[in-house]
Amino acid sequence: MTYKELTCIRCPLGCIMQVAIEGDEIKEVKGNTCKRGDDYARKEITSPMRIVTSTVEVDGTDDMMLSVKTEKDIPKGTIMDCMKALKGIKVSLPVHIGDVIIENVAGTGVSIIATKTIEVEKI
């Protein structure tokens, strides 16, 4: 049996958890103070997921950037493909919070969305 130690990120407590793994099976999760910790540990060991945040250029400006993120978490192994898809992207104004910048980024089925609003008159 192998053991992995994780720090839970599901709430501000940051529980330090120990996960017992035998083969491909999680046998036990210890150290969590709530069910969210147990769920997080199991998901992190079997299929780690992440929200990706980045910026893209605003077309027609020299230095303005738009903050963007994945609308939900994506498999950790696809992060670099996601970042490659964002390279060279320029958005036209106006843009609003929640606008889709890229659909189905890197084949994940998840869109990249704007995280702020920029109106034309703000340039």
SEPAZA-689728 format. One record per residue: x, y, z negated of N, C-alpha, C in turn. Coordinates in nm, 3 decimals. Layout:
BEGIN
+---------+---------+---------+---------+---------+---------+---------+---------+---------+
!   neast !  nnorth !     nup !  caeast ! canorth !    caup !   ceast !  cnorth !     cup !
+---------+---------+---------+---------+---------+---------+---------+---------+---------+
!       X !       Y !       Z !       X !       Y !       Z !       X !       Y !       Z !
...
+---------+---------+---------+---------+---------+---------+---------+---------+---------+
END
This chain:
BEGIN
+---------+---------+---------+---------+---------+---------+---------+---------+---------+
!   neast !  nnorth !     nup !  caeast ! canorth !    caup !   ceast !  cnorth !     cup !
+---------+---------+---------+---------+---------+---------+---------+---------+---------+
!   0.085 !  -0.117 !   0.000 !   0.000 !   0.000 !   0.000 !   0.090 !   0.124 !   0.000 !
!   0.050 !   0.223 !   0.079 !   0.123 !   0.349 !   0.081 !   0.036 !   0.458 !   0.018 !
!   0.102 !   0.564 !  -0.027 !   0.033 !   0.675 !  -0.092 !   0.074 !   0.805 !  -0.026 !
!  -0.023 !   0.892 !  -0.007 !   0.003 !   1.027 !   0.044 !  -0.055 !   1.126 !  -0.053 !
!   0.016 !   1.238 !  -0.071 !  -0.033 !   1.344 !  -0.157 !  -0.079 !   1.460 !  -0.069 !
!  -0.196 !   1.511 !  -0.096 !  -0.255 !   1.622 !  -0.020 !  -0.302 !   1.729 !  -0.115 !
!  -0.300 !   1.852 !  -0.069 !  -0.362 !   1.962 !  -0.142 !  -0.491 !   1.996 !  -0.069 !
!  -0.601 !   1.987 !  -0.137 !  -0.731 !   2.013 !  -0.077 !  -0.746 !   2.162 !  -0.045 !
!  -0.805 !   2.192 !   0.072 !  -0.827 !   2.331 !   0.113 !  -0.975 !   2.363 !   0.128 !
!  -1.061 !   2.278 !   0.078 !  -1.205 !   2.299 !   0.093 !  -1.265 !   2.400 !  -0.003 !
!  -1.194 !   2.431 !  -0.112 !  -1.243 !   2.533 !  -0.205 !  -1.122 !   2.596 !  -0.275 !
!  -1.140 !   2.701 !  -0.352 !  -1.026 !   2.769 !  -0.415 !  -0.951 !   2.689 !  -0.521 !
!  -1.004 !   2.576 !  -0.567 !  -0.936 !   2.500 !  -0.671 !  -0.803 !   2.439 !  -0.624 !
!  -0.793 !   2.402 !  -0.498 !  -0.669 !   2.346 !  -0.445 !  -0.625 !   2.219 !  -0.515 !
!  -0.716 !   2.126 !  -0.533 !  -0.685 !   2.001 !  -0.603 !  -0.572 !   1.926 !  -0.534 !
!  -0.481 !   1.872 !  -0.614 !  -0.375 !   1.785 !  -0.563 !  -0.430 !   1.643 !  -0.568 !
!  -0.440 !   1.581 !  -0.452 !  -0.501 !   1.449 !  -0.443 !  -0.400 !   1.345 !  -0.399 !
!  -0.419 !   1.224 !  -0.446 !  -0.339 !   1.109 !  -0.405 !  -0.432 !   1.015 !  -0.328 !
!  -0.386 !   0.978 !  -0.209 !  -0.466 !   0.891 !  -0.124 !  -0.392 !   0.758 !  -0.108 !
!  -0.459 !   0.649 !  -0.145 !  -0.403 !   0.515 !  -0.130 !  -0.449 !   0.459 !   0.005 !
!  -0.351 !   0.416 !   0.086 !  -0.379 !   0.367 !   0.221 !  -0.320 !   0.227 !   0.236 !
!  -0.403 !   0.137 !   0.287 !  -0.356 !   0.002 !   0.317 !  -0.391 !  -0.027 !   0.462 !
!  -0.287 !  -0.038 !   0.546 !  -0.310 !  -0.054 !   0.689 !  -0.374 !   0.071 !   0.745 !
!  -0.491 !   0.055 !   0.805 !  -0.566 !   0.168 !   0.859 !  -0.681 !   0.209 !   0.767 !
!  -0.686 !   0.152 !   0.649 !  -0.799 !   0.174 !   0.558 !  -0.759 !   0.258 !   0.437 !
!  -0.842 !   0.356 !   0.406 !  -0.823 !   0.435 !   0.285 !  -0.889 !   0.359 !   0.171 !
!  -0.809 !   0.321 !   0.073 !  -0.859 !   0.242 !  -0.040 !  -0.912 !   0.330 !  -0.152 !
!  -0.846 !   0.446 !  -0.175 !  -0.886 !   0.528 !  -0.289 !  -0.836 !   0.671 !  -0.272 !
!  -0.916 !   0.765 !  -0.322 !  -0.876 !   0.906 !  -0.329 !  -0.888 !   0.947 !  -0.475 !
!  -0.779 !   1.000 !  -0.531 !  -0.778 !   1.045 !  -0.670 !  -0.737 !   1.192 !  -0.676 !
!  -0.780 !   1.260 !  -0.781 !  -0.737 !   1.397 !  -0.805 !  -0.834 !   1.503 !  -0.761 !
!  -0.934 !   1.466 !  -0.682 !  -1.033 !   1.564 !  -0.638 !  -1.135 !   1.587 !  -0.749 !
!  -1.184 !   1.710 !  -0.759 !  -1.285 !   1.740 !  -0.860 !  -1.427 !   1.742 !  -0.802 !
!  -1.437 !   1.730 !  -0.669 !  -1.571 !   1.729 !  -0.608 !  -1.570 !   1.639 !  -0.485 !
!  -1.687 !   1.611 !  -0.433 !  -1.700 !   1.524 !  -0.315 !  -1.634 !   1.586 !  -0.192 !
!  -1.632 !   1.720 !  -0.185 !  -1.569 !   1.784 !  -0.069 !  -1.421 !   1.744 !  -0.059 !
!  -1.355 !   1.730 !  -0.172 !  -1.215 !   1.689 !  -0.173 !  -1.197 !   1.549 !  -0.117 !
!  -1.284 !   1.458 !  -0.158 !  -1.278 !   1.321 !  -0.108 !  -1.301 !   1.320 !   0.043 !
!  -1.401 !   1.394 !   0.089 !  -1.429 !   1.401 !   0.233 !  -1.310 !   1.458 !   0.309 !
!  -1.251 !   1.567 !   0.256 !  -1.136 !   1.629 !   0.320 !  -1.020 !   1.532 !   0.332 !
!  -0.987 !   1.463 !   0.223 !  -0.873 !   1.371 !   0.223 !  -0.892 !   1.260 !   0.326 !
!  -1.011 !   1.203 !   0.331 !  -1.037 !   1.094 !   0.426 !  -1.025 !   1.143 !   0.570 !
!  -1.079 !   1.260 !   0.598 !  -1.073 !   1.316 !   0.733 !  -0.929 !   1.355 !   0.768 !
!  -0.857 !   1.413 !   0.674 !  -0.719 !   1.457 !   0.700 !  -0.628 !   1.338 !   0.730 !
!  -0.650 !   1.228 !   0.666 !  -0.567 !   1.108 !   0.689 !  -0.604 !   1.040 !   0.820 !
!  -0.733 !   1.028 !   0.850 !  -0.775 !   0.951 !   0.967 !  -0.783 !   1.033 !   1.095 !
!  -0.821 !   1.160 !   1.086 !  -0.839 !   1.242 !   1.206 !  -0.827 !   1.390 !   1.169 !
!  -0.703 !   1.439 !   1.151 !  -0.686 !   1.578 !   1.109 !  -0.738 !   1.677 !   1.212 !
!  -0.806 !   1.778 !   1.165 !  -0.867 !   1.880 !   1.251 !  -0.823 !   2.018 !   1.202 !
!  -0.821 !   2.115 !   1.293 !  -0.781 !   2.251 !   1.258 !  -0.862 !   2.353 !   1.337 !
!  -0.883 !   2.470 !   1.275 !  -0.932 !   2.588 !   1.346 !  -0.808 !   2.658 !   1.400 !
!  -0.811 !   2.700 !   1.525 !  -0.698 !   2.770 !   1.585 !  -0.733 !   2.917 !   1.597 !
!  -0.643 !   3.003 !   1.551 !  -0.661 !   3.148 !   1.566 !  -0.545 !   3.203 !   1.647 !
!  -0.573 !   3.302 !   1.730 !  -0.470 !   3.361 !   1.813 !  -0.518 !   3.498 !   1.862 !
!  -0.447 !   3.551 !   1.962 !  -0.488 !   3.676 !   2.026 !  -0.473 !   3.661 !   2.177 !
!  -0.549 !   3.742 !   2.250 !  -0.536 !   3.751 !   2.395 !  -0.529 !   3.898 !   2.433 !
!  -0.475 !   3.925 !   2.549 !  -0.460 !   4.062 !   2.596 !  -0.594 !   4.121 !   2.639 !
!  -0.604 !   4.253 !   2.624 !  -0.720 !   4.326 !   2.674 !  -0.679 !   4.388 !   2.807 !
!  -0.753 !   4.357 !   2.912 !  -0.723 !   4.404 !   3.047 !  -0.728 !   4.556 !   3.053 !
!  -0.633 !   4.616 !   3.122 !  -0.631 !   4.761 !   3.140 !  -0.563 !   4.837 !   3.028 !
!  -0.504 !   4.766 !   2.932 !  -0.431 !   4.832 !   2.824 !  -0.290 !   4.775 !   2.818 !
!  -0.201 !   4.852 !   2.755 !  -0.062 !   4.805 !   2.744 !  -0.037 !   4.728 !   2.616 !
!  -0.113 !   4.759 !   2.510 !  -0.078 !   4.700 !   2.381 !  -0.197 !   4.650 !   2.299 !
!  -0.318 !   4.659 !   2.351 !  -0.434 !   4.615 !   2.274 !  -0.453 !   4.465 !   2.288 !
!  -0.478 !   4.402 !   2.174 !  -0.501 !   4.258 !   2.171 !  -0.637 !   4.229 !   2.108 !
!  -0.699 !   4.122 !   2.148 !  -0.825 !   4.077 !   2.092 !  -0.800 !   3.951 !   2.012 !
!  -0.846 !   3.949 !   1.887 !  -0.833 !   3.827 !   1.807 !  -0.940 !   3.727 !   1.849 !
!  -0.899 !   3.600 !   1.857 !  -0.987 !   3.492 !   1.899 !  -0.965 !   3.370 !   1.810 !
!  -1.060 !   3.277 !   1.816 !  -1.046 !   3.152 !   1.741 !  -1.130 !   3.044 !   1.806 !
!  -1.103 !   2.919 !   1.769 !  -1.191 !   2.812 !   1.813 !  -1.320 !   2.823 !   1.734 !
!  -1.433 !   2.796 !   1.799 !  -1.561 !   2.810 !   1.731 !  -1.580 !   2.708 !   1.619 !
!  -1.507 !   2.597 !   1.627 !  -1.504 !   2.498 !   1.519 !  -1.369 !   2.427 !   1.527 !
!  -1.344 !   2.337 !   1.436 !  -1.213 !   2.273 !   1.435 !  -1.196 !   2.177 !   1.552 !
!  -1.070 !   2.161 !   1.591 !  -1.033 !   2.073 !   1.702 !  -0.929 !   1.973 !   1.649 !
!  -0.909 !   1.862 !   1.719 !  -0.807 !   1.767 !   1.675 !  -0.670 !   1.835 !   1.667 !
!  -0.599 !   1.809 !   1.560 !  -0.468 !   1.872 !   1.537 !  -0.374 !   1.851 !   1.654 !
!  -0.381 !   1.736 !   1.717 !  -0.293 !   1.706 !   1.830 !  -0.318 !   1.787 !   1.955 !
!  -0.427 !   1.861 !   1.961 !  -0.458 !   1.941 !   2.080 !  -0.425 !   2.090 !   2.061 !
!  -0.367 !   2.127 !   1.948 !  -0.338 !   2.268 !   1.921 !  -0.247 !   2.329 !   2.027 !
!  -0.139 !   2.263 !   2.062 !  -0.047 !   2.320 !   2.161 !  -0.113 !   2.334 !   2.298 !
!  -0.197 !   2.239 !   2.337 !  -0.270 !   2.250 !   2.464 !  -0.365 !   2.370 !   2.459 !
!  -0.426 !   2.392 !   2.345 !  -0.514 !   2.506 !   2.326 !  -0.435 !   2.637 !   2.341 !
!  -0.319 !   2.644 !   2.280 !  -0.236 !   2.765 !   2.288 !  -0.188 !   2.789 !   2.432 !
!  -0.156 !   2.682 !   2.504 !  -0.116 !   2.696 !   2.645 !  -0.231 !   2.752 !   2.728 !
!  -0.353 !   2.709 !   2.699 !  -0.470 !   2.758 !   2.772 !  -0.493 !   2.907 !   2.746 !
!  -0.454 !   2.956 !   2.630 !  -0.472 !   3.098 !   2.597 !  -0.366 !   3.187 !   2.661 !
!  -0.252 !   3.129 !   2.696 !  -0.142 !   3.208 !   2.752 !  -0.186 !   3.273 !   2.884 !
!  -0.167 !   3.403 !   2.893 !  -0.199 !   3.476 !   3.015 !  -0.345 !   3.518 !   3.028 !
!  -0.428 !   3.482 !   2.932 !  -0.569 !   3.522 !   2.937 !  -0.581 !   3.671 !   2.908 !
!  -0.658 !   3.742 !   2.991 !  -0.689 !   3.883 !   2.968 !  -0.840 !   3.898 !   2.970 !
!  -0.893 !   3.971 !   2.873 !  -1.037 !   3.992 !   2.867 !  -1.071 !   4.134 !   2.910 !
!  -1.186 !   4.148 !   2.972 !  -1.237 !   4.279 !   3.011 !  -1.333 !   4.329 !   2.905 !
!  -1.334 !   4.458 !   2.887 !  -1.424 !   4.520 !   2.789 !  -1.556 !   4.555 !   2.854 !
!  -1.662 !   4.563 !   2.777 !  -1.666 !   4.543 !   2.632 !  -1.667 !   4.394 !   2.597 !
!  -1.626 !   4.364 !   2.475 !  -1.630 !   4.228 !   2.423 !  -1.688 !   4.235 !   2.283 !
!  -1.767 !   4.135 !   2.247 !  -1.836 !   4.135 !   2.118 !  -1.804 !   4.009 !   2.038 !
!  -1.814 !   4.021 !   1.908 !  -1.791 !   3.905 !   1.821 !  -1.877 !   3.789 !   1.870 !
!  -1.815 !   3.674 !   1.886 !  -1.887 !   3.554 !   1.928 !  -1.889 !   3.532 !   2.078 !
!  -1.846 !   3.632 !   2.158 !  -1.840 !   3.611 !   2.302 !  -1.744 !   3.495 !   2.333 !
!  -1.782 !   3.411 !   2.427 !  -1.698 !   3.298 !   2.467 !  -1.588 !   3.349 !   2.560 !
!  -1.465 !   3.323 !   2.523 !  -1.349 !   3.363 !   2.603 !  -1.306 !   3.248 !   2.693 !
!  -1.302 !   3.126 !   2.640 !  -1.273 !   3.005 !   2.718 !  -1.369 !   2.896 !   2.671 !
!  -1.438 !   2.832 !   2.765 !  -1.523 !   2.718 !   2.731 !  -1.440 !   2.590 !   2.734 !
!  -1.475 !   2.497 !   2.647 !  -1.415 !   2.364 !   2.647 !  -1.262 !   2.370 !   2.656 !
!  -1.202 !   2.444 !   2.566 !  -1.057 !   2.463 !   2.569 !  -0.985 !   2.329 !   2.555 !
!  -0.891 !   2.306 !   2.644 !  -0.807 !   2.186 !   2.645 !  -0.888 !   2.057 !   2.639 !
!  -1.007 !   2.058 !   2.696 !  -1.090 !   1.939 !   2.701 !  -1.146 !   1.895 !   2.567 !
!  -1.148 !   1.985 !   2.468 !  -1.194 !   1.950 !   2.334 !  -1.345 !   1.958 !   2.317 !
!  -1.413 !   2.024 !   2.412 !  -1.557 !   2.048 !   2.397 !  -1.587 !   2.168 !   2.309 !
!  -1.482 !   2.239 !   2.267 !  -1.495 !   2.354 !   2.178 !  -1.455 !   2.480 !   2.255 !
!  -1.529 !   2.588 !   2.233 !  -1.498 !   2.715 !   2.299 !  -1.408 !   2.802 !   2.213 !
!  -1.332 !   2.888 !   2.280 !  -1.259 !   2.996 !   2.214 !  -1.351 !   3.116 !   2.215 !
!  -1.369 !   3.179 !   2.098 !  -1.459 !   3.294 !   2.088 !  -1.386 !   3.416 !   2.032 !
!  -1.441 !   3.534 !   2.064 !  -1.388 !   3.660 !   2.011 !  -1.424 !   3.672 !   1.864 !
!  -1.333 !   3.729 !   1.785 !  -1.361 !   3.747 !   1.643 !  -1.381 !   3.893 !   1.606 !
!  -1.383 !   3.980 !   1.706 !  -1.415 !   4.121 !   1.680 !  -1.477 !   4.182 !   1.804 !
!  -1.536 !   4.298 !   1.785 !  -1.598 !   4.372 !   1.894 !  -1.504 !   4.486 !   1.932 !
!  -1.484 !   4.503 !   2.063 !  -1.411 !   4.619 !   2.114 !  -1.495 !   4.678 !   2.226 !
!  -1.536 !   4.802 !   2.207 !  -1.614 !   4.874 !   2.308 !  -1.519 !   4.947 !   2.400 !
!  -1.566 !   4.983 !   2.517 !  -1.483 !   5.053 !   2.617 !  -1.432 !   5.186 !   2.561 !
!  -1.515 !   5.260 !   2.488 !  -1.473 !   5.392 !   2.439 !  -1.365 !   5.386 !   2.332 !
!  -1.331 !   5.268 !   2.280 !  -1.228 !   5.257 !   2.176 !  -1.087 !   5.252 !   2.233 !
!  -1.074 !   5.249 !   2.364 !  -0.941 !   5.241 !   2.426 !  -0.872 !   5.375 !   2.417 !
+---------+---------+---------+---------+---------+---------+---------+---------+---------+
END
